[in-house]
Amino acid sequence: MKIKKGDKVKVLSGKDKGKTGTVLRALPKEEKIVVEGVAMMKRHTRAKMEGQSGRIVESERAIHVSNVAKVEK
C-alpha cells in the first residue's frame, strides 16, 4: 500500500465521491483505510445507567484503498 496515515486523499467512487480528507488509520492486511469525514456510519447505543438516555454515535468506516487517490499537499 502506498497510502499511509496522515496522507491527504480524494475519494474516487462511492457515495462520498469527490470528498477529500486525511487518513486516520491504515489497515494494510485488509487493504483498507479510514478517512476523516468519509463513509460515516451511525450506531445507536443503549443507556448505561438509569436516568441517562441512549444516543447516536457517528464514526468513520474503513474504505478500500482502490477507491481513493493521493492528493499532493
LINUR-V227987 format. One record per residue. SS is DSSP state (alpha for helix, beta for strand, coil for the rest). PHI is phi in radians with two decimals (NA if undefined). OMEGA is omega as a letter, one per 30 degrees, with the letter a starting at -180 (* if undefined). Layout:
BEGIN
SS:PHI:OMEGA, SS:PHI:OMEGA
END
This chain:
BEGIN
coil:NA:a, coil:-1.69:l, coil:-1.69:a, coil:-2.19:l, coil:-1.04:l, coil:1.67:l, coil:-1.25:l, beta:-1.67:a, beta:-2.27:l, beta:-2.13:a, beta:-1.40:a, coil:-1.69:a, coil:-2.56:a, coil:1.81:a, coil:-1.21:l, coil:-1.79:a, coil:-0.99:l, coil:1.69:a, coil:-1.32:l, beta:-2.12:l, beta:-3.03:l, beta:-1.70:a, beta:-1.38:l, beta:-1.54:a, beta:-2.59:l, beta:-2.08:l, beta:-2.07:a, coil:-1.14:l, coil:-1.16:l, coil:-1.65:a, coil:0.99:l, beta:-2.28:l, beta:-2.39:l, beta:-1.95:a, beta:-1.92:a, coil:-1.11:l, coil:1.39:a, coil:-2.09:l, coil:1.01:a, beta:-1.28:l, beta:-2.24:l, beta:-1.92:l, beta:-2.24:a, beta:-1.53:l, beta:-1.95:a, coil:-1.46:l, coil:-1.15:a, coil:-1.35:a, coil:-2.20:l, coil:-1.15:a, coil:1.73:l, coil:-1.56:l, coil:-1.93:l, coil:-1.21:a, beta:-2.57:l, beta:-1.96:a, beta:-1.87:l, beta:-1.78:l, beta:-2.58:a, beta:-1.51:l, coil:-1.77:l, beta:-1.39:l, beta:-2.15:a, beta:-1.26:a, alpha:-1.10:a, alpha:-1.20:a, alpha:-1.61:a, beta:-2.28:l, beta:-2.29:l, beta:-1.26:l, coil:-1.90:l, coil:-1.24:a, coil:-1.36:*
END
